[in-house]
Every structure is written in C-alpha cells, then in structure tokens.
Amino acid sequence: MGLSDFDYFLPKELIAQVAAPQRDAARMMRLDRVTGDVEHHQVRDIVDLLEPGSVLVVNDTRVVPARLLGRRYPSGGAVECLLLSRIDETHWDALMHPGQKLKIGDRAVFEAADHRLELEVVDWHYHGRRTIRLDVVGGDVDRSIDVIGHIPLPPYIKRSDSLYDHDRYQTVYARTRGSVAAPTAGLHFTPGLIERLRVRGVEWHPITLHVGYGTFEPVRTDKVSAHRVAPETYEVPVKTAEAVNRALDSRRRVIAVGTTTTRTLEAVARNNNGRLRPESGQTDLFIYGSFDFQVVGGLLTNFHLPQSSLLLLVAAFAGRETVLAAYGSAVAERYRFYSYGDAMLVI
C-alpha cells in the first residue's frame, strides 16, 4: 500500500478559510461504511442519526496560542516558532522557521505589550524541529505565551489569525491546555446540541489527547508502513473508561469525535486486552490499513488532506475505496474541507 493510493482532487476554493456561521450548521455527510451509501445532513441532525444508548467520546484538550512571531537576536531577522510540546519548565520541542538557518546557540526574542520571551536553540533536528529553551522576562511563561502567541492556524488557511479564531478554533468544551492544533471534529458542537444529545439518551464522555506533531506531521514516505507518529500525551478519566466498557459489554455503539479520540481509545484498548482503563501516558499509535478496531464503532470527523495520516485512519475504518468515493461525492456536492470545513459521520 503506497501513499499515492490516498490522493484525491480538491479544488482550492473548497478549502474552508472560516467556519460555518453557526457551529452546528455545518454540513455533514453520513457514510455507511458497509454499503458505501451517503446521505447529506447538517451537524445538528446527528441527534436523530444516533441511537439512544450510544456513547460519544470527545477530546477536551485546549489549543494554546503556540505560534510565536518575533526576531532573531541580535540581527533582527524575522523568526517564527511553533511550540509543539513542553519538555520541562524551560525546554520545549518546537518547529522553527527559517529552519535551515537556525543553529544551536542561536537566539530570538518575542514581545507584545509588557511581555517578553527569549529563546535559545539548544538542539537541532530535521525538518525544522528544534529543542529550545524559553525564558520569560518578568512574569509567568504561560501568561506570556497567551499574550504574545497567535492561534496556530494550519498553513492552508491563507489569512492571519484574529480574535475570531480564539473562539472558533476552540471546542466549547475545551478544558486542559496543551494542543497546537484543534481536534476539529469537535468544533461543530454547541452547548445546545450537546444537551439535545443527552436528552436523546446519547452519553457524552471526554478523554484528553494533546494534539502535537504526531497528528499533523506529513507522511514523507510512499511506503505507508514506514511512517512513524511522534508520541502525544493522553489521559482517560475513570468515568469515561467505565462508560465505554459498559457500552462494549452491551453491544452499544461507541462513536469517537475525531481522529485524536479514535487513536486514544484504540491505543488504550490495545494496552488492556480490548478494554479501557483510566490511565495517562503517551501514544504513537499509527492507524492505517487493516487495523483491528476494538472500541470505535462510529466516527465523526472532518474531511482531511490527501495523503495524510488522518485520511489513512478514516480509510482504515471504512475502507479506502469507500472513503475516496465519499470524498469524491463531497467534492461534487461542494462540501467545505479541512479544519474549518464540514463533517462526515461514518457508521
């Protein structure tokens, strides 16, 4: 199986640059993963498409304004830093631009209002990745990042971030800060929609997976099995583990909201003989091909980039030909793609 087998044509105008006017007004394709049949709905229709007793599991991570724009010190040249994950109190894994020019010992400064962050490159890795030391001048580092940092919109969104994105690039149930990209399937939910699901008898339970480089790193080899996913940190609460296990025992469907939720559920199940346990840790699980799903029986997800690990996951769940045919239908129906785009419910 080669990476080129997961390509598809997408007109540029279908790449969403802003979200739908209302979160749950986004369009939603329902895909039957057995027959390949598709139906066209809005996200708010999910209440009628899920059976009472179904269990929805969501990722409650919170996006950090982790994109820092500043200048090299002392030369003054422009520099950009995307904080991927925190190693300890002062050290971070980061993506830097211009990647080829920033060597060990190079320094940069980031400032806004009365806040200042000073950066030093302490280790060099491939593809623009660096280990950095980040020092705050006269304050708290997280507070300074919140003031100085920008929402890390994906590069296919061709505009600068704004106050709009501080709200819309965050789920309404986001809890624990730690992600550098949103779990975008969850962006469609509103408090009202969540309440309607509960009234319907659909259970709602969170996990946490902090989205880092592992989720959005490009697949750089045509041999899919050669790709490796960078580890990301997760946590499964007691109540979520218990609810999922009860659903599995009674043959009720567990629906993962997003690929990050899917990877977390399946990673924990693989560690525990098909069961969920309340635990925290890191996972580098890469789902593709003939993967054996032990927990997830349904998936709500957005439409993903060609040849991405996220598309490979969806194809593993529903079948490559079925998914690519559905994507072709989505293009023909003028669905909006990627992070701020429309959704697909695969059941």
VENCORNOR-V167731 format. One record per residue. N is the residue number from 1. D_LAST is the distance of its C-alpha to the last C-alpha in Angstrom with 2 decimals. Layout:
((N | D_LAST) (N | D_LAST))
//
This chain:
((1 | 24.31) (2 | 25.81) (3 | 24.78) (4 | 25.84) (5 | 23.00) (6 | 20.68) (7 | 22.76) (8 | 22.14) (9 | 24.40) (10 | 24.06) (11 | 26.90) (12 | 28.30) (13 | 28.31) (14 | 24.48) (15 | 24.66) (16 | 24.56) (17 | 27.79) (18 | 27.18) (19 | 24.33) (20 | 23.56) (21 | 26.39) (22 | 24.28) (23 | 21.43) (24 | 18.97) (25 | 20.30) (26 | 18.55) (27 | 16.47) (28 | 12.68) (29 | 10.84) (30 | 7.57) (31 | 6.42) (32 | 5.41) (33 | 5.97) (34 | 8.34) (35 | 10.35) (36 | 10.11) (37 | 10.59) (38 | 10.57) (39 | 11.69) (40 | 13.81) (41 | 14.12) (42 | 15.68) (43 | 14.38) (44 | 16.35) (45 | 14.27) (46 | 11.46) (47 | 13.78) (48 | 13.39) (49 | 9.62) (50 | 9.31) (51 | 11.29) (52 | 14.60) (53 | 14.88) (54 | 11.63) (55 | 12.88) (56 | 12.47) (57 | 14.43) (58 | 16.25) (59 | 18.99) (60 | 22.25) (61 | 24.43) (62 | 26.97) (63 | 27.98) (64 | 31.67) (65 | 33.81) (66 | 34.36) (67 | 35.75) (68 | 39.54) (69 | 41.89) (70 | 45.50) (71 | 48.46) (72 | 49.92) (73 | 52.95) (74 | 55.72) (75 | 55.17) (76 | 53.05) (77 | 50.52) (78 | 47.03) (79 | 44.45) (80 | 40.78) (81 | 39.04) (82 | 35.38) (83 | 35.28) (84 | 32.48) (85 | 33.19) (86 | 36.16) (87 | 38.10) (88 | 40.77) (89 | 42.82) (90 | 44.07) (91 | 42.12) (92 | 38.84) (93 | 36.73) (94 | 36.70) (95 | 36.28) (96 | 39.55) (97 | 40.73) (98 | 43.03) (99 | 41.84) (100 | 44.55) (101 | 47.37) (102 | 46.58) (103 | 48.30) (104 | 48.94) (105 | 51.27) (106 | 50.34) (107 | 50.00) (108 | 48.37) (109 | 48.61) (110 | 46.12) (111 | 47.53) (112 | 46.73) (113 | 48.79) (114 | 50.62) (115 | 48.09) (116 | 48.57) (117 | 46.65) (118 | 48.39) (119 | 46.56) (120 | 47.90) (121 | 46.22) (122 | 46.78) (123 | 44.78) (124 | 43.54) (125 | 40.32) (126 | 38.86) (127 | 36.88) (128 | 38.44) (129 | 37.51) (130 | 40.31) (131 | 41.16) (132 | 43.01) (133 | 45.15) (134 | 44.66) (135 | 47.54) (136 | 47.73) (137 | 51.08) (138 | 51.96) (139 | 48.73) (140 | 45.32) (141 | 43.11) (142 | 39.83) (143 | 41.62) (144 | 43.13) (145 | 39.81) (146 | 38.44) (147 | 41.52) (148 | 41.89) (149 | 38.34) (150 | 36.03) (151 | 32.28) (152 | 30.98) (153 | 29.23) (154 | 27.80) (155 | 30.39) (156 | 28.55) (157 | 29.29) (158 | 32.82) (159 | 34.53) (160 | 35.94) (161 | 34.17) (162 | 35.46) (163 | 35.34) (164 | 32.36) (165 | 30.30) (166 | 31.47) (167 | 29.42) (168 | 26.52) (169 | 25.80) (170 | 25.32) (171 | 22.65) (172 | 24.23) (173 | 23.69) (174 | 25.11) (175 | 27.51) (176 | 28.89) (177 | 30.35) (178 | 29.78) (179 | 27.41) (180 | 28.57) (181 | 25.36) (182 | 22.91) (183 | 19.37) (184 | 18.51) (185 | 15.00) (186 | 16.96) (187 | 19.58) (188 | 17.83) (189 | 18.40) (190 | 21.66) (191 | 23.46) (192 | 23.13) (193 | 19.36) (194 | 19.20) (195 | 21.67) (196 | 19.84) (197 | 16.76) (198 | 19.30) (199 | 21.02) (200 | 17.87) (201 | 17.77) (202 | 14.98) (203 | 16.57) (204 | 17.21) (205 | 18.57) (206 | 19.85) (207 | 20.55) (208 | 22.79) (209 | 22.69) (210 | 25.42) (211 | 24.31) (212 | 27.09) (213 | 28.01) (214 | 25.51) (215 | 22.57) (216 | 24.28) (217 | 26.92) (218 | 26.97) (219 | 26.45) (220 | 30.04) (221 | 30.14) (222 | 28.93) (223 | 28.37) (224 | 24.97) (225 | 25.85) (226 | 28.91) (227 | 27.14) (228 | 27.57) (229 | 25.86) (230 | 28.31) (231 | 27.90) (232 | 26.47) (233 | 27.23) (234 | 24.83) (235 | 25.27) (236 | 23.29) (237 | 24.96) (238 | 25.97) (239 | 24.06) (240 | 20.72) (241 | 21.36) (242 | 22.40) (243 | 19.48) (244 | 16.90) (245 | 19.14) (246 | 19.49) (247 | 15.77) (248 | 15.65) (249 | 18.83) (250 | 17.65) (251 | 14.27) (252 | 12.46) (253 | 9.13) (254 | 10.04) (255 | 8.30) (256 | 10.50) (257 | 12.00) (258 | 13.22) (259 | 14.22) (260 | 17.29) (261 | 15.60) (262 | 13.52) (263 | 16.88) (264 | 18.69) (265 | 16.64) (266 | 16.65) (267 | 20.28) (268 | 21.48) (269 | 19.84) (270 | 21.58) (271 | 24.77) (272 | 24.57) (273 | 23.57) (274 | 19.91) (275 | 20.84) (276 | 21.01) (277 | 24.51) (278 | 25.92) (279 | 27.28) (280 | 27.97) (281 | 28.63) (282 | 27.63) (283 | 24.97) (284 | 25.13) (285 | 21.99) (286 | 20.93) (287 | 17.53) (288 | 17.67) (289 | 17.98) (290 | 17.23) (291 | 16.46) (292 | 15.72) (293 | 13.05) (294 | 14.67) (295 | 13.06) (296 | 9.76) (297 | 6.74) (298 | 4.58) (299 | 6.58) (300 | 8.64) (301 | 11.27) (302 | 14.15) (303 | 15.36) (304 | 17.50) (305 | 20.90) (306 | 21.59) (307 | 22.42) (308 | 21.27) (309 | 20.02) (310 | 17.05) (311 | 16.06) (312 | 16.77) (313 | 14.34) (314 | 11.37) (315 | 12.83) (316 | 13.16) (317 | 9.51) (318 | 8.51) (319 | 12.15) (320 | 14.98) (321 | 15.76) (322 | 12.33) (323 | 12.08) (324 | 15.76) (325 | 15.61) (326 | 13.09) (327 | 15.54) (328 | 18.32) (329 | 17.00) (330 | 16.73) (331 | 20.33) (332 | 21.52) (333 | 20.20) (334 | 21.87) (335 | 19.07) (336 | 20.57) (337 | 19.79) (338 | 20.06) (339 | 20.95) (340 | 22.06) (341 | 19.72) (342 | 16.66) (343 | 13.04) (344 | 9.66) (345 | 6.39) (346 | 3.80) (347 | 0.00))
//
